[in-house]
Protein backbone atom coordinates (compact mmCIF):
# COMPACT_ATOMS: atom_id res chain seq x y z
CA UNK A 1 0.00 0.00 0.00
CA UNK A 2 1.42 3.41 -0.94
CA UNK A 3 1.74 6.26 1.53
CA UNK A 4 -0.90 8.27 -0.36
CA UNK A 5 -3.43 5.43 -0.27
CA UNK A 6 -2.86 5.07 3.49
CA UNK A 7 -3.56 8.78 3.91
CA UNK A 8 -6.72 8.58 1.81
CA UNK A 9 -8.15 5.53 3.60
CA UNK A 10 -9.77 7.60 6.39
CA UNK A 11 -11.54 9.65 3.69
CA UNK A 12 -13.33 6.65 2.17
CA UNK A 13 -16.41 6.92 4.44
CA UNK A 14 -16.66 10.64 3.67
CA UNK A 15 -16.36 10.02 -0.06
CA UNK A 16 -19.29 7.62 0.18
CA UNK A 17 -21.26 10.39 1.92
CA UNK A 18 -20.55 12.66 -1.02
CA UNK A 19 -22.11 10.10 -3.29
CA UNK A 20 -25.30 9.67 -1.31
CA UNK A 21 -26.35 12.67 0.72
CA UNK A 22 -28.07 15.89 -0.26
CA UNK A 23 -28.58 18.13 2.78
CA UNK A 24 -30.60 21.28 2.36
CA UNK A 25 -29.16 24.72 2.89
CA UNK A 26 -31.50 27.55 3.68
CA UNK A 27 -30.80 31.25 3.45
CA UNK A 28 -32.32 33.98 5.59
CA UNK A 29 -31.13 37.20 3.90
CA UNK A 30 -32.72 38.63 0.76
CA UNK A 31 -30.66 39.32 -2.36
CA UNK A 32 -28.55 42.47 -2.27
CA UNK A 33 -30.01 43.68 -5.56
CA UNK A 34 -32.64 42.67 -8.13
CA UNK A 35 -29.85 41.33 -10.36
CA UNK A 36 -28.84 38.79 -7.68
CA UNK A 37 -30.43 35.48 -6.75
CA UNK A 38 -30.20 33.74 -3.37
CA UNK A 39 -28.99 30.14 -3.49
CA UNK A 40 -31.60 28.09 -1.63
CA UNK A 41 -29.75 24.78 -1.34
CA UNK A 42 -26.19 23.51 -1.63
CA UNK A 43 -25.40 19.87 -2.34
CA UNK A 44 -22.15 18.01 -2.94
CA UNK A 45 -21.86 15.17 -5.42
CA UNK A 46 -19.24 13.11 -7.17
CA UNK A 47 -19.15 13.31 -10.96
CA UNK A 48 -17.07 11.79 -13.71
CA UNK A 49 -14.91 14.92 -13.44
CA UNK A 50 -14.50 14.84 -9.65
CA UNK A 51 -16.34 16.49 -6.76
CA UNK A 52 -18.90 19.13 -7.67
CA UNK A 53 -20.83 21.55 -5.49
CA UNK A 54 -24.31 22.20 -6.82
CA UNK A 55 -25.83 25.60 -6.11
CA UNK A 56 -29.65 25.39 -6.35
CA UNK A 57 -31.95 28.34 -7.08
CA UNK A 58 -35.19 28.87 -8.99
CA UNK A 59 -35.42 25.29 -10.31
CA UNK A 60 -31.87 25.51 -11.69
CA UNK A 61 -28.55 24.22 -10.50
CA UNK A 62 -25.09 25.72 -11.04
CA UNK A 63 -22.23 23.20 -10.91
CA UNK A 64 -18.97 24.35 -9.31
CA UNK A 65 -16.17 21.80 -9.57
CA UNK A 66 -13.97 21.71 -6.48
CA UNK A 67 -11.11 19.65 -5.10
CA UNK A 68 -11.77 16.80 -2.69
CA UNK A 69 -10.64 18.78 0.38
CA UNK A 70 -13.13 21.57 -0.29
CA UNK A 71 -15.89 19.05 -1.05
CA UNK A 72 -15.28 17.27 2.25
CA UNK A 73 -15.22 20.58 4.12
CA UNK A 74 -18.51 21.75 2.61
CA UNK A 75 -20.16 18.35 3.10
CA UNK A 76 -19.04 18.23 6.74
CA UNK A 77 -20.41 21.72 7.38
CA UNK A 78 -23.72 20.91 5.67
CA UNK A 79 -24.17 17.79 7.77
CA UNK A 80 -22.82 19.33 11.00
CA UNK A 81 -20.03 16.77 11.20
CA UNK A 82 -16.58 17.38 12.61
CA UNK A 83 -13.48 15.56 11.45
CA UNK A 84 -10.94 14.44 14.05
CA UNK A 85 -8.64 17.29 12.94
CA UNK A 86 -9.80 20.67 11.60
CA UNK A 87 -9.56 21.36 7.89
CA UNK A 88 -8.60 24.82 6.59
CA UNK A 89 -12.20 26.11 6.46
CA UNK A 90 -12.86 24.77 9.97
CA UNK A 91 -9.76 26.61 11.17
CA UNK A 92 -10.79 29.88 9.51
CA UNK A 93 -14.29 29.52 10.97
CA UNK A 94 -12.85 28.98 14.46
CA UNK A 95 -10.42 31.91 14.17
CA UNK A 96 -13.07 34.33 12.89
CA UNK A 97 -15.54 33.31 15.61
CA UNK A 98 -12.87 33.54 18.34
CA UNK A 99 -12.28 37.19 17.41
CA UNK A 100 -15.94 38.05 16.96
CA UNK A 101 -15.95 37.90 13.16
CA UNK A 102 -18.47 36.24 10.92
CA UNK A 103 -19.11 35.70 7.24
CA UNK A 104 -22.26 37.62 6.34
CA UNK A 105 -22.56 36.58 2.70
CA UNK A 106 -20.73 35.63 -0.47
CA UNK A 107 -21.40 36.56 -4.06
CA UNK A 108 -20.31 34.19 -6.83
CA UNK A 109 -19.65 35.65 -10.26
CA UNK A 110 -18.38 34.31 -13.56
CA UNK A 111 -15.60 36.12 -15.43
CA UNK A 112 -14.57 34.41 -18.65
CA UNK A 113 -14.72 30.75 -17.70
CA UNK A 114 -13.68 31.23 -14.06
CA UNK A 115 -15.94 31.54 -11.00
CA UNK A 116 -14.97 34.22 -8.47
CA UNK A 117 -16.05 34.61 -4.88
CA UNK A 118 -16.55 37.90 -3.05
CA UNK A 119 -16.62 36.94 0.63
CA UNK A 120 -18.07 39.59 2.96
CA UNK A 121 -16.90 39.40 6.57
CA UNK A 122 -18.13 41.49 9.53
CA UNK A 123 -15.73 42.14 12.38
CA UNK A 124 -16.64 44.51 15.22
CA UNK A 125 -17.77 47.71 13.47
CA UNK A 126 -16.23 46.89 10.09
CA UNK A 127 -17.54 45.01 7.08
CA UNK A 128 -15.00 44.04 4.43
CA UNK A 129 -15.30 42.06 1.20
CA UNK A 130 -12.44 39.80 0.14
CA UNK A 131 -11.65 38.31 -3.26
CA UNK A 132 -11.51 34.52 -2.99
CA UNK A 133 -11.79 31.30 -4.89
CA UNK A 134 -15.47 30.54 -5.33
CA UNK A 135 -15.00 27.17 -3.63
CA UNK A 136 -13.44 28.72 -0.50
CA UNK A 137 -16.08 31.44 -0.45
CA UNK A 138 -18.87 28.84 -0.68
CA UNK A 139 -17.23 26.69 2.01
CA UNK A 140 -16.95 29.56 4.48
CA UNK A 141 -20.50 30.74 3.75
CA UNK A 142 -21.76 27.21 4.44
CA UNK A 143 -19.72 27.02 7.67
CA UNK A 144 -21.29 30.29 8.85
CA UNK A 145 -24.75 29.53 7.39
CA UNK A 146 -24.44 32.80 5.46
CA UNK A 147 -26.30 33.61 2.24
CA UNK A 148 -24.75 32.67 -1.08
CA UNK A 149 -25.75 34.95 -3.94
CA UNK A 150 -25.22 34.66 -7.68
CA UNK A 151 -26.03 37.07 -10.46
CA UNK A 152 -29.17 36.34 -12.43
CA UNK A 153 -26.97 36.34 -15.54
CA UNK A 154 -24.82 33.56 -14.03
CA UNK A 155 -27.90 31.52 -13.07
CA UNK A 156 -29.27 31.82 -16.61
CA UNK A 157 -25.97 31.15 -18.41
CA UNK A 158 -24.45 28.40 -16.23
CA UNK A 159 -27.52 27.05 -14.47
CA UNK A 160 -29.05 23.82 -15.69
CA UNK A 161 -32.83 23.51 -15.44
CA UNK A 162 -33.86 20.71 -13.09
CA UNK A 163 -36.36 18.25 -14.46
CA UNK A 164 -39.78 17.86 -12.86
CA UNK A 165 -40.49 15.18 -10.26
CA UNK A 166 -39.68 11.78 -11.60
CA UNK A 167 -36.80 13.14 -13.65
CA UNK A 168 -33.18 12.67 -12.74
CA UNK A 169 -31.28 15.30 -10.81
CA UNK A 170 -27.62 15.82 -11.64
N, C-alpha and C positions, 0 to 999 in steps of 0.2 A: 504494500500500500504506500503511495507517495505521501509526502508531507502535506501537499495541498489537499488531497482527498481526506486525510485525517482531520484537517482543519474544517473542511466542509461538512463532515459527517454530522456535527451537531445542528447544522442548518437544515437537514433533510426533513424533520417534522415541520419546520416553518415553510419550506418550499411546498410541501403538500397542502398547507393551509392556503397558500397563494392560489393553488389550483382549485380550491373548493369553496372558499368563503366569499361573501359579498356583503360586508357590513354597511349599514346606511350612515350617512354623514349629513347632519342637518345644519343649516346656517340660520343665524338669527338676524343679521344685519341686512338692510336693503342694499341694492346696488348703489354705487357712488354716483352714477349718472345714467341717463336713459340708454346710452350706448353700451352699458355693461350689463352682464347677466350673472346672477349668483349661481354657483355650482351647488346643486342640491344633494348630490351623493358622490362619494369617491369610492371606487372599488379597485382592487389590485388583482391582476390575472397574469398567468403565464401565456405567452404566445409562441409561435414558431420563431419569432425574432427576439425572444427574451421577455423579461418582466415588463408589464405595461400598466400604468395607472390610468384608469378611465374616469374622466370628469363628466358627470351626468348633469344635464340641464335641458329643460324644455323638450323632452322626448328625443334628445340627441346625446351622443357621447363623443368626447374628444379623447383620443388615445395619446398618452405621453409615455414614450419608452424611457425606462430608467434602468440603472444598474441594480444588481441584486441587493446590495446593501441598502439602498434607498427604498426599494420595494419592501424589504423586511422591516425597515423602520416605520414606514407608513402603515403597513399591515398591523404591526404591533400596536401602534397608536390607535388605529381604528378599533381594534379588538380589546384595547385596555390591557394588553399583556406586556410584561417586563421581561427582558432577557437577563440572564445572570450578570452580564456586564453591560454598562451603557454604551449605546452606539452614539455616533456624532450628534445626531439630532436630539437624542435623549440628553446628552451633555449640554447642548446649547439651551434646551428647554429648562434644565435644572439651573444653569447659570443665570439665565434671564429672570426666572422666578425668584431666585435667591436675592437678586438685587432690585426686585420690584418691577421688572420689565415684563412685557407681554406682547405677543404678536397680535395685532388688531385686524389685519387682513393681508391678503396678497392678491395681486393682479397679474394674470398670465397674459402675455401678448405674443404675437408671432411676427418676427421680422425676418424676411427672406424665408428660409426653411428652418429657422431656429426659434424655439420657444424661449421667452425671457420671463423672469419673475421679478416683480417689484414688491418686496416684503416690507410692510409697514409695522414698525415697532414703537410702542409707547413706553417711555421710561420717565418716571416722576412727572415733570411738567413739559416734557418734550415728546414730540412725535416725529420720527424720522423714517424715511423710506430708503431701502437698500436694494441695489441691483443684485440679483442672485440667479443661480441656475433655477429653472422652473421646478425641477424635481426637489431641490432643497427648500424652495419657497413653499411648495405644496406640503412637504413633510413637516415643516415647522408650523404651518397653518393647521394641519391636522393635529399635531401635538397640542396646540393651544386651543383647538376647536374654534378657530377664527374663520371668517368668511373667505372663500376663494372666489374671485371674480374673473371673468373673461370678457373680452369685447364681443359684442354681437357679431361683428365681422369675422372674428375667429370661430365662433360657434357655427356660423353659416358656412365658412370655407373649410374648416377641418373637422367639424362635427358630422358624425354619421347618424342618420335617422334610425332610431330603434324600431324594430318591427312590433306590431301589435301582439297581444297575448297569444301564446301558441307559437310565435316565431322564435327564432334563436337570437339570444343576445350574444354580443361579441365574446 
